[in-house]
Amino acid sequence: MSDFISNIGKYLPLFFTAFTVTISLALISLVLATVVGILVGLINTTKSKNIFMKLLRGLANIYIEIIRGTPMLVQILFFCFGVPAALRPITGFTWASVGGMFTAGIVVLTLNAGAYMAEIVRAGIESVDSGQVEAARSLGLPYGKTMTKVILPQAIRTMLPSIINQFIITIKDTSLLSAVGVAELTNNAKTISSMWSSQTLLLYAFTGLFYFVICFTLSRVAKLLEKRMSYGR
C-alpha cells in the first residue's frame, strides 16, 4: 500500500487524461443518443396510418429490439471490426480515416444508448394524459406543435431521472471500449498495470473509484430529481 501511495502520483496525469476521454465519450454519445432517442421515440408514438410511417415504426422497433437483445461487447466488435471489414473492399473505409476507435466508440455508444433513450422518450410521452392531446388537437394545433408545446414539456419532467440513469449506464459502458484499444479509464489501468504489475489490485480499485465517484454523484442527482418530481405532482 505504501509503495502504491508513494508512486501513484506519477501516473495521475495518465488517469486524468483517460478520465477526460471517458467523460467525452459519454457526453458526446448521450447528446447524440438523445437526438436519436427523441426521433425514434416520436416515430413509435405516432398513430399515423400512413404506409411510410408504418414502415418507419417497423424499422424503429427492429432497431430497438436488436440493440436491446444483443450484448454491448458484440455490438462494439461488430461496428469496430465487422463493419470496416465489410466496407473496406468496396469503399476503402476504415475508422482511422474518421478519427479512429474514439469515433467508432461514439457511434456504438450512441446507437446503444439511443435505443434505450427511445424507450425513455416513448414512456415519457405516453405518461402524459391522452386527454391533453385530444384537447390540443381540438384547438386546432397540428401534431408537431402539440408535441413541442404540450406533450414534451411535461414528458421531459418524468424523463429526466431516467436520462440521468442512462448517462450512468453509458459511462460504465465506456469501459467495454478497452477491448478495442480506446484510451479510456479501464484501458489506461490495463496499460499501467502492465508496467506496474505488483500493484494490479490497487490500480483497478483506484480506477473503479473514478467510476464510482461519477456514477454515485449522478445517481444522487437522479434521486433528488425523482423526489422533486413526486412533490410537484
C-alpha contacts under 8 A as a table, 3 or more apart, distances in Angstrom:
res1	aa1	res2	aa2	distance
1	M	4	F	5.04
1	M	5	I	6.25
2	S	5	I	5.16
2	S	6	S	6.09
3	D	6	S	5.27
3	D	7	N	6.12
4	F	7	N	5.34
4	F	8	I	5.63
4	F	199	Q	6.65
4	F	202	L	7.48
5	I	8	I	5.56
5	I	9	G	7.56
6	S	9	G	6.97
7	N	10	K	6.13
7	N	11	Y	7.66
8	I	11	Y	5.38
8	I	12	L	6.44
9	G	12	L	5.20
10	K	13	P	7.08
11	Y	14	L	5.41
11	Y	15	F	6.51
11	Y	192	I	7.78
12	L	15	F	4.93
12	L	16	F	6.12
13	P	16	F	5.17
13	P	17	T	6.10
14	L	17	T	5.14
14	L	18	A	6.14
14	L	188	N	7.15
15	F	18	A	5.09
15	F	19	F	5.95
15	F	185	L	6.64
15	F	188	N	6.82
15	F	189	A	7.94
16	F	19	F	4.78
16	F	20	T	6.17
17	T	20	T	5.14
17	T	21	V	6.43
18	A	21	V	4.99
18	A	22	T	6.19
18	A	183	A	6.05
18	A	184	E	4.50
18	A	185	L	4.85
18	A	188	N	6.34
19	F	22	T	5.06
19	F	23	I	6.22
19	F	184	E	6.48
19	F	185	L	5.70
19	F	210	F	7.75
20	T	23	I	5.21
20	T	24	S	5.98
20	T	184	E	7.96
21	V	24	S	5.06
21	V	25	L	6.07
21	V	183	A	6.99
21	V	184	E	5.44
21	V	185	L	7.80
22	T	25	L	5.22
22	T	26	A	6.27
22	T	171	I	6.97
22	T	174	T	6.44
22	T	184	E	5.12
22	T	185	L	6.43
23	I	26	A	5.10
23	I	27	L	5.96
23	I	171	I	7.15
24	S	27	L	5.20
24	S	28	I	5.94
25	L	28	I	5.56
25	L	29	S	5.93
25	L	102	F	7.65
25	L	105	G	7.36
25	L	106	I	5.98
25	L	171	I	7.99
25	L	174	T	7.15
26	A	29	S	5.22
26	A	30	L	5.93
26	A	106	I	7.97
26	A	109	L	7.80
26	A	167	F	7.04
26	A	170	T	5.93
26	A	171	I	5.41
26	A	174	T	7.12
27	L	30	L	5.18
27	L	31	V	6.23
28	I	31	V	5.31
28	I	32	L	6.32
28	I	106	I	7.08
29	S	32	L	5.21
29	S	33	A	5.78
29	S	106	I	5.42
29	S	107	V	7.39
29	S	109	L	5.80
29	S	110	T	4.69
29	S	113	A	7.68
30	L	33	A	4.81
30	L	34	T	5.91
30	L	110	T	6.55
30	L	113	A	7.01
30	L	114	G	7.93
30	L	167	F	6.61
30	L	170	T	7.65
31	V	34	T	5.20
31	V	35	V	6.65
32	L	35	V	5.21
32	L	36	V	6.32
32	L	110	T	6.02
32	L	114	G	7.71
33	A	36	V	4.91
33	A	37	G	5.75
33	A	109	L	7.97
33	A	110	T	4.74
33	A	111	L	6.68
33	A	112	N	7.97
33	A	113	A	5.64
33	A	114	G	4.12
33	A	115	A	7.91
33	A	117	M	6.75
34	T	37	G	4.90
34	T	38	I	6.00
34	T	114	G	6.37
34	T	117	M	6.27
34	T	118	A	7.99
35	V	38	I	5.28
35	V	39	L	6.28
35	V	114	G	7.81
36	V	39	L	5.28
36	V	40	V	6.06
36	V	110	T	7.99
36	V	111	L	7.88
36	V	114	G	5.32
36	V	115	A	7.82
36	V	117	M	7.75
36	V	118	A	7.19
37	G	40	V	5.22
37	G	41	G	5.62
37	G	114	G	4.79
37	G	115	A	6.34
37	G	116	Y	7.30
37	G	117	M	4.56
37	G	118	A	3.76
37	G	119	E	7.45
37	G	120	I	7.84
37	G	121	V	6.59
38	I	41	G	5.01
38	I	42	L	5.93
38	I	117	M	7.38
38	I	118	A	6.03
38	I	121	V	6.07
39	L	42	L	5.27
39	L	43	I	6.24
39	L	118	A	7.60
40	V	43	I	5.03
40	V	44	N	6.20
40	V	60	A	6.03
40	V	115	A	7.98
40	V	118	A	5.52
41	G	44	N	5.12
41	G	45	T	6.31
41	G	117	M	7.83
41	G	118	A	4.41
41	G	119	E	6.38
41	G	120	I	7.81
41	G	121	V	5.26
41	G	122	R	4.83
42	L	45	T	5.20
42	L	46	T	6.20
42	L	121	V	7.57
42	L	122	R	6.94
43	I	46	T	5.50
43	I	53	M	7.39
43	I	56	L	6.93
43	I	57	R	5.89
43	I	60	A	7.46
44	N	57	R	5.51
44	N	60	A	7.10
44	N	61	N	7.68
44	N	122	R	6.92
45	T	122	R	6.28
45	T	125	I	7.63
45	T	126	E	7.73
48	S	53	M	6.49
48	S	54	K	7.54
49	K	53	M	6.90
49	K	54	K	6.52
50	N	53	M	5.25
50	N	54	K	6.22
51	I	54	K	5.02
51	I	55	L	6.21
52	F	55	L	5.11
52	F	56	L	6.29
53	M	56	L	4.92
53	M	57	R	6.08
54	K	57	R	5.06
54	K	58	G	6.19
55	L	58	G	5.07
55	L	59	L	6.25
56	L	59	L	5.09
56	L	60	A	5.99
57	R	60	A	4.99
57	R	61	N	6.12
58	G	61	N	5.21
58	G	62	I	6.24
59	L	62	I	5.06
59	L	63	Y	6.15
60	A	63	Y	5.13
60	A	64	I	6.25
61	N	64	I	5.10
61	N	65	E	6.06
62	I	65	E	5.20
62	I	66	I	6.05
63	Y	66	I	5.33
63	Y	67	I	6.20
63	Y	115	A	7.13
64	I	67	I	5.34
64	I	68	R	5.98
64	I	115	A	4.92
64	I	116	Y	7.48
64	I	118	A	7.92
65	E	68	R	5.19
65	E	69	G	5.64
66	I	69	G	5.10
66	I	70	T	6.17
67	I	70	T	5.66
67	I	71	P	7.93
67	I	75	Q	7.90
67	I	111	L	7.69
67	I	112	N	5.97
67	I	115	A	6.52
68	R	71	P	7.83
68	R	112	N	7.74
68	R	115	A	7.17
68	R	116	Y	7.58
70	T	74	V	6.98
70	T	75	Q	7.21
71	P	74	V	5.35
71	P	75	Q	6.54
72	M	75	Q	5.05
72	M	76	I	6.26
72	M	112	N	7.47
72	M	173	D	7.82
72	M	176	L	7.89
73	L	76	I	5.01
73	L	77	L	6.30
73	L	176	L	6.46
74	V	77	L	5.18
74	V	78	F	5.99
75	Q	78	F	5.00
75	Q	79	F	6.16
75	Q	108	V	6.88
76	I	79	F	5.47
76	I	80	C	5.78
76	I	105	G	7.36
76	I	108	V	6.07
76	I	177	L	7.23
76	I	180	V	7.99
77	L	80	C	5.19
77	L	81	F	5.51
77	L	82	G	6.63
77	L	180	V	7.67
78	F	81	F	5.69
78	F	82	G	4.51
78	F	83	V	6.26
79	F	82	G	5.62
79	F	83	V	5.06
79	F	84	P	7.39
79	F	104	A	7.14
79	F	108	V	6.81
80	C	83	V	6.56
80	C	84	P	6.88
80	C	95	W	7.59
80	C	101	M	7.14
80	C	104	A	5.94
80	C	105	G	7.72
80	C	180	V	7.47
81	F	84	P	5.68
81	F	85	A	6.13
82	G	85	A	5.19
82	G	86	A	6.31
83	V	86	A	5.20
83	V	87	L	6.15
84	P	87	L	5.03
84	P	88	R	5.55
84	P	93	F	6.10
84	P	94	T	5.50
84	P	95	W	7.12
85	A	88	R	5.55
85	A	89	P	7.54
86	A	89	P	6.83
86	A	90	I	7.72
87	L	90	I	5.35
87	L	91	T	5.69
87	L	92	G	6.59
87	L	93	F	5.85
88	R	91	T	5.37
88	R	92	G	4.03
88	R	93	F	4.76
88	R	94	T	6.53
89	P	92	G	5.82
93	F	97	S	7.18
94	T	97	S	5.63
94	T	98	V	7.46
94	T	100	G	8.00
95	W	98	V	5.37
95	W	99	G	6.37
95	W	100	G	4.64
95	W	101	M	6.31
95	W	103	T	7.31
95	W	104	A	6.55
96	A	99	G	5.56
96	A	100	G	4.04
96	A	101	M	7.25
97	S	100	G	6.74
98	V	103	T	6.85
99	G	102	F	6.39
99	G	103	T	5.35
99	G	104	A	7.95
100	G	103	T	5.73
100	G	104	A	6.60
101	M	104	A	4.70
101	M	105	G	5.85
101	M	180	V	7.15
101	M	181	G	7.24
101	M	182	V	5.96
102	F	105	G	5.07
102	F	106	I	6.38
102	F	182	V	6.02
103	T	106	I	5.09
103	T	107	V	6.32
104	A	107	V	5.12
104	A	108	V	6.31
105	G	108	V	5.22
105	G	109	L	6.03
105	G	174	T	7.91
105	G	177	L	6.55
105	G	182	V	7.62
106	I	109	L	5.18
106	I	110	T	5.85
107	V	110	T	5.15
107	V	111	L	6.19
108	V	111	L	5.25
108	V	112	N	6.06
109	L	112	N	5.09
109	L	113	A	5.86
109	L	170	T	7.02
109	L	173	D	7.75
109	L	174	T	7.67
110	T	113	A	5.28
110	T	114	G	5.57
111	L	114	G	5.01
111	L	115	A	6.44
112	N	115	A	5.64
112	N	116	Y	7.02
113	A	116	Y	5.24
113	A	117	M	5.98
113	A	166	Q	7.14
113	A	170	T	6.87
114	G	117	M	4.88
114	G	118	A	5.99
115	A	118	A	5.15
115	A	119	E	6.72
116	Y	119	E	5.22
116	Y	120	I	6.37
116	Y	166	Q	7.68
117	M	120	I	4.86
117	M	121	V	6.09
117	M	163	I	7.13
117	M	166	Q	7.53
118	A	121	V	5.09
118	A	122	R	6.07
119	E	122	R	4.95
119	E	123	A	6.02
120	I	123	A	5.21
120	I	124	G	6.03
120	I	159	M	6.34
120	I	162	S	6.79
120	I	163	I	7.40
121	V	124	G	4.99
121	V	125	I	6.11
121	V	155	A	7.76
121	V	159	M	6.83
122	R	125	I	5.25
122	R	126	E	6.14
123	A	126	E	5.11
123	A	127	S	6.06
124	G	127	S	5.15
124	G	128	V	7.05
124	G	155	A	4.69
124	G	156	I	6.85
124	G	158	T	6.04
124	G	159	M	5.58
125	I	128	V	5.68
125	I	151	I	6.47
125	I	152	L	6.72
125	I	155	A	5.32
126	E	129	D	7.45
126	E	130	S	7.64
127	S	155	A	6.97
128	V	132	Q	7.55
128	V	151	I	6.61
128	V	154	Q	6.94
128	V	155	A	6.40
129	D	132	Q	5.75
129	D	133	V	7.48
130	S	133	V	5.24
130	S	134	E	6.54
131	G	134	E	5.04
131	G	135	A	6.08
132	Q	135	A	4.95
132	Q	136	A	6.08
132	Q	150	V	7.60
132	Q	151	I	7.88
133	V	136	A	5.15
133	V	137	R	6.15
133	V	146	T	6.80
133	V	150	V	7.67
133	V	151	I	7.37
134	E	137	R	5.13
134	E	138	S	6.02
135	A	138	S	5.06
135	A	139	L	6.41
136	A	139	L	5.20
136	A	140	G	6.73
136	A	141	L	5.67
136	A	146	T	6.13
136	A	150	V	7.54
137	R	140	G	5.06
137	R	141	L	5.05
137	R	142	P	6.58
137	R	143	Y	7.53
137	R	146	T	7.17
138	S	141	L	7.35
141	L	145	K	6.05
141	L	146	T	5.86
142	P	145	K	5.55
142	P	146	T	6.09
143	Y	146	T	5.04
143	Y	147	M	6.25
144	G	147	M	5.30
144	G	148	T	6.31
145	K	148	T	5.03
145	K	149	K	5.50
145	K	150	V	7.53
146	T	149	K	5.49
146	T	150	V	5.26
146	T	151	I	6.38
147	M	150	V	5.67
147	M	151	I	4.76
147	M	152	L	5.56
148	T	151	I	6.42
148	T	152	L	5.54
148	T	153	P	7.01
149	K	152	L	6.94
149	K	153	P	6.73
150	V	153	P	6.23
150	V	154	Q	7.00
151	I	154	Q	5.58
151	I	155	A	6.03
152	L	155	A	4.78
152	L	156	I	5.81
153	P	156	I	5.51
153	P	157	R	7.13
154	Q	157	R	5.64
154	Q	158	T	7.33
155	A	158	T	5.46
155	A	159	M	6.17
156	I	159	M	4.82
156	I	160	L	5.96
157	R	160	L	5.73
157	R	229	M	6.99
158	T	161	P	6.95
158	T	162	S	7.84
158	T	229	M	7.20
159	M	162	S	5.38
159	M	163	I	6.07
160	L	163	I	5.00
160	L	164	I	6.25
160	L	222	A	7.67
160	L	225	L	7.54
161	P	164	I	5.17
161	P	165	N	6.25
161	P	222	A	4.70
161	P	223	K	7.22
161	P	225	L	6.22
161	P	226	E	6.23
162	S	165	N	4.92
162	S	166	Q	6.14
162	S	222	A	7.66
163	I	166	Q	5.00
163	I	167	F	6.26
164	I	167	F	4.92
164	I	168	I	6.39
164	I	218	L	6.73
164	I	219	S	7.49
164	I	222	A	6.07
165	N	168	I	5.04
165	N	169	I	6.36
165	N	218	L	7.64
165	N	219	S	6.84
165	N	222	A	6.97
166	Q	169	I	4.97
166	Q	170	T	6.09
167	F	170	T	5.01
167	F	171	I	6.18
168	I	171	I	5.19
168	I	172	K	6.44
168	I	214	I	7.97
168	I	215	C	5.51
168	I	218	L	6.88
168	I	219	S	7.57
169	I	172	K	5.20
169	I	173	D	6.08
170	T	173	D	4.83
170	T	174	T	6.33
171	I	174	T	5.41
171	I	175	S	7.63
171	I	211	Y	7.70
171	I	215	C	7.81
172	K	175	S	5.84
172	K	211	Y	7.10
173	D	176	L	5.59
173	D	177	L	7.60
174	T	177	L	5.46
174	T	178	S	7.74
174	T	184	E	7.33
175	S	178	S	5.75
175	S	184	E	6.94
175	S	185	L	6.88
175	S	186	T	5.44
175	S	187	N	7.47
176	L	179	A	5.89
177	L	180	V	5.53
177	L	181	G	6.65
177	L	182	V	5.62
177	L	184	E	7.63
177	L	187	N	7.98
178	S	181	G	4.96
178	S	182	V	5.32
178	S	183	A	6.92
178	S	184	E	6.83
178	S	186	T	6.15
178	S	187	N	4.69
179	A	182	V	7.66
179	A	187	N	7.90
181	G	187	N	6.80
182	V	187	N	6.83
183	A	186	T	7.95
183	A	187	N	5.59
183	A	188	N	6.02
184	E	187	N	5.53
184	E	188	N	6.00
185	L	188	N	5.01
185	L	189	A	6.27
185	L	207	T	6.61
186	T	189	A	5.07
186	T	190	K	6.37
186	T	204	Y	7.93
186	T	207	T	6.88
187	N	190	K	5.03
187	N	191	T	6.25
188	N	191	T	5.10
188	N	192	I	6.23
189	A	192	I	5.20
189	A	193	S	5.87
189	A	203	L	6.33
189	A	204	Y	6.29
189	A	207	T	6.63
190	K	193	S	5.03
190	K	194	S	6.30
191	T	194	S	5.33
191	T	195	M	6.89
192	I	195	M	5.21
192	I	196	W	6.03
192	I	203	L	7.93
193	S	196	W	4.85
193	S	197	S	5.00
193	S	199	Q	7.07
193	S	200	T	5.30
193	S	203	L	6.87
194	S	197	S	5.60
196	W	199	Q	5.97
196	W	200	T	6.95
197	S	200	T	5.20
199	Q	202	L	5.47
199	Q	203	L	6.02
200	T	203	L	5.08
200	T	204	Y	6.31
201	L	204	Y	5.51
201	L	205	A	6.26
202	L	205	A	4.85
202	L	206	F	5.93
203	L	206	F	5.06
203	L	207	T	6.18
204	Y	207	T	4.89
204	Y	208	G	6.05
205	A	208	G	4.99
205	A	209	L	6.29
206	F	209	L	5.05
206	F	210	F	6.89
207	T	210	F	5.41
207	T	211	Y	6.92
208	G	211	Y	5.20
208	G	212	F	6.06
209	L	212	F	4.92
209	L	213	V	6.08
210	F	213	V	5.41
210	F	214	I	6.49
211	Y	214	I	5.36
211	Y	215	C	6.01
212	F	215	C	5.19
212	F	216	F	5.62
213	V	216	F	5.31
213	V	217	T	6.05
214	I	217	T	5.36
214	I	218	L	6.29
215	C	218	L	5.12
215	C	219	S	5.99
216	F	219	S	5.07
216	F	220	R	6.24
217	T	220	R	5.25
217	T	221	V	6.43
218	L	221	V	4.98
218	L	222	A	6.19
219	S	222	A	4.96
219	S	223	K	6.21
220	R	223	K	5.12
220	R	224	L	6.14
221	V	224	L	5.06
221	V	225	L	6.18
222	A	225	L	5.11
222	A	226	E	6.20
223	K	226	E	5.00
223	K	227	K	6.27
224	L	227	K	5.19
224	L	228	R	6.28
225	L	228	R	5.06
225	L	229	M	6.04
226	E	229	M	5.07
226	E	230	S	6.17
227	K	230	S	5.13
227	K	231	Y	6.25
228	R	231	Y	5.11
228	R	232	G	6.17
229	M	232	G	5.06
229	M	233	R	6.50
230	S	233	R	5.41
